[in-house]
């Protein structure tokens, strides 16, 4: 944030809280590559969320960091820096809100040539990090209602800044060598040490190698307007009609079922759902989403939506290569599993990878009937 923009933001806060207010700035968790910072600003009785984004790419010191920001100035790229601000100046939040999926209100903003600070309503609803399965099902049903209503009303007007080809670009830009999944040497070590079973290895290799085919299958599903980052840490509420979603930076058209598939997969990867419950959880959440679609009057082919759901496993096919690379390379950064060591990381993600490998197999078979 440049000095002039900072002064403008301070002035907005003084108007909102009062010139004499003593303000506390508490930094919040966010993606440091895509935002300049997120803070909860409070005077002790009221609070707002201040989120600053800019066109200036940061942290290009390694390929992993660079891939997050390489398309930041491209209107249609998944990480275009200004998209969330533009979403808030469209009717998209109100369209979703009619069916119970809410965005925190934009209270104000300060804007300069290459930077924006948004001042957003602070959400005091239950965070999804503490939900049970019923909360996830409520959020899935609310999403189904919203996307079903959008699709039933007719085509949503496209915008030049909508994210285009989100799933394909997000997955294929991940800087990992896919050829590593065919390395018998790395897999042998993991099997011999009991990190994965031979059966899991075979399924995960097949899953990773089907990445492009799965991405192609997504075009067979009906498309709708997607949030594209619908996951646990972006959700609040927990009961029907209360779902609040933050971080609308990836909005664009995508396959029905993709948002809710991301919800299930990310909840599994990040440990918000117990491994033993993941299969049942997956089906419960998908059925809740279908119920929402039907509740909104959508009358399409459920098999095509299921195909969109299952083929969305493609978003995470690269994780197999990422984990193998991390296992074989001392000191290599580990994306999934939060750096708990090679054996623990594989155990932590194995159940979710196995679920996605099953989705992959079923999607390929289902595509023959849709």
N, C-alpha and C positions, 0 to 999 in steps of 0.2 A: 504494500500500500504506500503510495507516494505521500509526501508531507501534506499537500493540499487536500488529498482525499481523506487522510487521517483527521485533518481539522474539520472537514465537512461532517465526518462521522461523529466526532466529539460534539459538534454543535447539535446534531440530531438527538443524541443521547441527553444533552442538557435540556433540550426542549421537552423531551418525553418524561424525564425523571424530575426535572427542576434543576435550576442552576446551582443550588446549594447541596444537592444530593451527594452522599458519599457512596461511590459505586465500587462494587467488587467485580472483577473480571476473572472468571474461572474457565480455563481452556477445556474443551470437550474433545472427545475422541473423533477423529475424522481421517480421511485419506489425505495425507500431507502432500501428495503429488498433485491432487486435483483442487485443493483449496489452500488459501494462504493462512487460514485460521478460522476456528469456530469457538465462540465463547458464550457462556451464560453470564449476562450482565444483570446485576441486581442491586437494589438499594436497601435490601432487607425485607421489603414488603412486596415489591413487584419485580418481575424479571422479564427479560427478552433474550432471544438468541441472536447474536450477531455473527454473520457468516460472510467472510470476504473471499471472493474469487477474482482471478485476474487472467489476462491473456499471456502473462509472462510464464513460460515453461520453467520448471525448476528441477534440480537434481538429475542432471543428465550424466552423472559420473559413471553409470553402469547401464547395461542393456535393460535390466529389469526396471529401473527407475525411468529410463528414457521412454519405454513403451507406453507408460501411463500418460505422457504428455505430448507424444509426437503428433497427434491430430487435434490438439487443443484449439487451434484457430480455424479449423474446418467446420463450417456450419453443420454438415451432415454426419460428422464423425461422432462416435459414441461419447467421447469425452470433451465435446465442444464446451469451452469454458463458461459461456454466458447463458447456456440453455435454461437452467433453472430460473434465472431472472426473467427470461422471456416467457416461460411457462406461467409464471405468476402474473404476467401482463396479458394473458390470454384467458379464454373461458374454460380451459381444461380443468382447473381445480373445482369449479362449480359443476361441471358435467359429472365428475366423479362423485362429488359430494351428494348429489341427488340420490345416489344409491348407497350411501353410508361409508364411502371411502373419502376421508377428509385430508386436506393439506393444512398445516398450520398457517394462520393468516399472515400475509405480508403487511406489517405495520408501517413500514417505510423503507427507504433505501437511499444510499448516496452513490453516485456514479461519476466516474471519470472516464477518460478515453479508453483505458485498458484495465479498469478495475471496478468492481461493484461490491458494496457491502449491503447485504440484506438484513433487515431487522425483523425477525420472525416471532410469532406468538410462541411462548414457551408451553410445551405440552405437559400437563400434570396427570395424564392417564397412565394406567399400568403399562410398563414397558414389556414388550414381548419376550425379553430375556427371562422373565419370571412366569410366563404363561404355561398352562398345561395344554394338552392336545386340543381341548375344547376352544381355547382362545385362537389357536391357529386355524381351526375349522371355521370359526366365526369370521376371521379375516379373509379366508378363502371364499366363503359364501358372499361376503360383501364385495369382494373383487369380482366374483362371477356376476353378481347383480349389476355392477357398474359396467363391465365389459359387455355383458349381454344386452343391456339397455343401449349402449353406444352402437352396438352392431345392429340391433333391431330397428333403431331410428334411421339407419342409413349410413352412408359413408361419412366419416369424420373428415372435415376439411384439413388437408395436409398443409404443413408449414415448411418453409425452406430450411428451418433450423431443427426440424424433427430428426432424431437419430435414425440413420438408415443402415440396414444390414447389421444391426447390433450384435446378434448372436454370432454370426460368422466372423466379424471383425474382432470382437472381444476375444473369442477363442483362438483364432489363428494368429493374432498378434502376440500371443504369449511366447516369450523368447526361450523356448526349450526345444531341443533336438528330438523330434518325434521318433527318430530311428533308434533311440536308446531302448525303446520298449522291446526290440527284437534281440537284445543282448542277453544271451543265455548265461553269461558269466555273472552279471549282476543279479539276475533272478535266482541263480543257483545258490548264491550266498544267502539270499533272503529266505529261500525255501529251507535250506539246511539249518538255518538258525531259528526256524519256526515262526518267522515274521509273517509269512503268507503260506497258504497251502498250495500245492500244485494246481488244484482245481481253480482257486482264486487267481493264480497267475495266468492260467489259460484264458479265463473270462476277461481279465483286465487287459491282456494283450489284444484280444479280439475287440474289446470296447474301444481301445485307443486307436486301433487300425481302421475302425469304422467311422472315424470322426467326420470325414468329408461326406460320406454317404448319409449320415444322420443329419448333417446340416442341410443337405439337399432335400431330405424328407420333410423338413419344416415348411417348405413351400407348398406342401399338400394340405396343410392345415388352414382353416379360415383365419384371416388376419383381423386384428383389432388394435386399439390404441393401448400400448403397454407402458407401465411405469419403468420396467426393465431393471429395477434394483429393489424388488419386493422381497425383503429378507428380515430376519429377526431384529437386527439392530436398527432398522428403519421403521419399525412398527410399534404402535401403542394402542391401547384399548382393551380388547379381550372379550368383548361381547358384541352381539349383532348390532350393526348400525353405528358402532363407535370407533371403527378402525381409523386411525390417524397415521399417515405415512409421511415421512420426511424424505428429503433428498430426491427431488424431481429432476435431476440433471441429465438423465438418460432417456427421457420420454421419446417415443416414436412408435411406428407401427411394427407389430410382431405377431407371431402365431398365438392363437388362443391356447391357453394351457402353459405357456412359457413362464409367465410371472409366478404362477403357483408352483410350477416345477422348481424354479429357483428357490422359492420359500422352503420347500422340502429338502432339497439338496444342501443348501447352506445350513439349515438347522442341523442336519446330520453331520456335516463336516466340522462344524464349530461346537459340537457336543451339547446342543440344546435339547436333543432327543436321545434317549438311551438307545444303544445299539439293538437291544432285544425288541424294542418297540418300533423300529424304523419302518419295517415292511407294512405293518398295520397302520401306522401313522401316515404313510404315503397314500394308501388307499382311502383313508378317512378324509384327508385334506382334499384329494381329487374329487371325491364324491360330493363334498361340501361345495366345491367350486362349480360342479355340474348343477347342483341344486340351485345355486345362485343364477346361473345362466338361464335355466328353465323358469325360475321365478321372475326373471325380467322379460319373459316372453320370447326368448330365443328358441328357434325351432330347427336348428341345423342338425347335422349328423354328429352324434356323440362320439363315434369312432374317429372322426377326423380331429376332434378336440383331444381325445386320448392320444392320438398320434402326435399332435403338437406337444402334449405333456411329456410323453415318453422320449421323443426324439430330442427334446431339450436337454437331455443328458449330454449332448454334444458340447454344451457350454463348458463342461468340466472334463472332457476327454484328455486334455493336455495335462491334467493333474497326475496321470500315471507317469508320464515322462518327467514331470517336475519332481515327483517323489523319488523316482529311480536316480535322477541326476543328483538329488540331495544325498541319497544313500551312498552313491559311488564317489562323491567329491567332498573330501573333508573341508569343512568351513563354508560349504556352499549354502547360500540363503535358502531357507525353507519357508514356502508360502503357506501351505496348509499344515496345521498342527502346532503352529506357534513355537517352533524350535525346541521341542521337547526331546530331541535325540532321534536317531534314525529308526530304532526299533519302535519306540513309543509313537512316533509320527505315523508309521505304517499301520500300527494297530489302531490308532485313533481314526484313520480315514478308511481303513479296509472295508468296514461295513457299508459305508456310503458308496465307495467305489463299486462294491459288489451289487448294491442296489441299482446303481446307474448302469452297470454292465447288463443286468437283467432288463432294465428299461430298453437298452439298446437292442438286445435280442428280440424282445417283444415288438418293438417299433418296426424293425425290419420285416417281421412276419406280418404285422398288422397292415403295413403299407401295401401288401399284396391284395388286401380285401377292400381298401378304401377307394 
